[in-house]
Amino acid sequence: MVSTMSTRARFSKGFTLIELLIVLSVIALMLTIALPNYFHSIDASKDKILAQNLLATRDAIDRFYGDAGRYPDSLDELVEKHYLRTLPVDPITDSTTTWHIVPPEEPLPGKVYDIKSGAQGVDSNGKPYEAL
């Protein structure tokens, strides 16, 4: 009877190599399914943040023009006059300095009519970032 207990105790103390390999392969399979979706969701969220930042900044430019009768001379002027709290970050380039500024047509005063993203490449819909 003693030999039966020691045999059971010896085999029940841990996992076999096969069991560990099976668990690791199941984890690897789950990761190969989940990771592409995770990275796609990060890219999609950056696209949505970019669209929101462009919308808010363009709205601030329009409000500035409505109040002052001219377009701002820089994006910093929107912050100085409290139309924006801070300069928005381009989430694709992760910078506030990469915005492309579109000036107004010649007879209109000011220097900032619109802004575009300075990022290279295309968004998740295939549209270039410069065209947003």
N, C-alpha and C positions, 0 to 999 in steps of 0.2 A: 504494500500500500504506500509506503514511503517513496518508492521509486516512481509511482504514478504521479504523485503530487509534485515531485521535483521536475518531472518531464513537462507537466502542464505549466508550472511556474516558469520554466526556462523558455517555453515557446510563447507565452502570453505577455512577456515583458516589453515588446517593441514591435515595430513594423518590419516587414520583410522588404528587401530591395525591390521586388516586383510591385508591391503595394505603393511604395514611394514613387516609383517611375510612373505608375498609372495616375496617381494624384497629380504629379508634375505635368504630365501630358494633358490631362483635363484642364488644368490651369492655363497652360500654354494655348490650348484650343480656344478657351474662353477669351483670352487676351487678343488673339488674332481676330476674333469677331468684334470685340468691343472697341479696340483702339482706333480703327479707322473712323468709326462713328464719332468718337470723342474728338478727334482732330478736325473732322468736318464741322462739328458743332462749334468749335472754337473759331474757325474761319467764318462761319455764318454769323456768329455774334459780333465779330469785328466788323463785318459788312454792315450790320444793323447799327452799331455804334457810330460808324463813319457817316451813315445816312442821317442819323439823329444830330450829330455834331454839325454837319453841313446845314441841315434845316434850321437849327437854333442860331447859327452864325449868320445865315442869310436873312433870317427874321430880324436879328439885331441890326444888320446893315440897312434893311428897309425901314425899321423904326428910327434909326439915326437920320436917314434921309428925310423922313417925314417930319422930324422935329427940327433939324438944322437946315434943311433945304439944300444940302450938299451931301456927297458921299464922304466917308471918313478917309483920312490921308493914310491910315495904317490900321492894322488889326488892334494894335496897342491902344489906339484912340478909343476904340469901343470899350476896352477895359477901363481906361482912365475916366470916361464919361459914364461908367456904370451901366452900359448896355449889356455887357457880359461880365461875369465875376472873374473869370480867368480865360486865357486863350484856350480854345479847345485843342485837344490832342488828336492828331491823326492816328487812329489805332493801328493802321497798317504799318506806318513808319515809326510809330511810337514816339512822335516828336511834335512840338508846336511850331517848329520853324520850317517845315517842308510844304506848307500850303502854297499853292500857286494862286497869285492874286490876279484877277481879271479887272483891268481898269474900265471906267465908264467910257461911253462914246465921247468924242471931242467936246461938244458944247457943254457937257455936264461937269460941274466942279467936283473935285475929289479924286482919290486914287484907287479906292477899293469898291468896285461895283459887285463883284462876286468872288467866291473862292472855289478852288478845285483841290482835290487831293494830289499830293506830290508823289504818291506811291506808284511804282511800276507794276505792271501786270493787270490781271482782270479779277473781277469779283466772282462770287459763286454762280452768278447768272451769265458769266462770259462777257460782261461789259467792262471796258477799261476803267480803271480808277480815275483817270484824268477826265472822263466823260460824265462822272456822277455829279 
